[in-house]
Amino acid sequence: MSKVPFCVNGAIREAWEAVKKNFFLYCGVLLVVLLLSFISGTVSSQFKENSPAIYIVLTLVIWFLSIIVKIGVLKINLLIAKGKEAGLLELFSHIELFLKFLVAGILYALMVVIGLLLLVVPGIYLALKYQFFGYLLVDKNMGPLEALKRSGEMTKGAMWDLFFLAVNIGALNLIGMVCLLVGSFVTVPIGWVATAKVYRELE
């Protein structure tokens, strides 16, 4: 069943209003993400050559935490998109979804990589078609295959709109990076929330 095209500009405008109301929450979220990235870089520089065993253990711990935080970010975005309250602790409150998210993420990445190898365009198409698997895992507690399948169904008839949304979000993030990266504390959350709002329209 084809979807009624959603309004890309409308989703971004609504996301901007939501991010303004939750600015400090998203500052905290991005600081956690940046902290994990900084710790990962520090671990690599300090232990990779001198203490390989410690490096492997710490890398696995950081990798695990990074996935848990990704799940938490999706949950926060869903709550904000629904006009509900969200807190920073949501970042670490969904450990039970780790395996589901990992399996679905690997399958998604494989599809996109194979698609990119097939002259790029198929990879972009698959990336857009199945992008909502994470939201479905968090929101509906679906299994990995079920979430990917449902995302494919949801996005039928909306691919061009999803493409233009991705282009707009990419442009916003580029502007944020140009503004000495400080702008990213606004543009990145806008992209997150806009995507969550579109998910809600298509579900």
Secondary structure, DSSP 8 states (H G I E B T S, - for coil): -------HHHHHHHHHHHHHHTHHHHHHHHHHHHHHHHHHHHHHHHHTTT-HHHHHHHHHHHHHHHHHHHHHHHHHHHHHHTT----GGGGGS-GGGHHHHHHHHHHHHHHHHHHHHTTSHHHHHHHHHTTTHHHHHHHH---HHHHHHHHHHHTTT-HHHHHHHHHHHHHHHHHHHHTTTTTHHHHHHHHHHHHHHHHHHH-
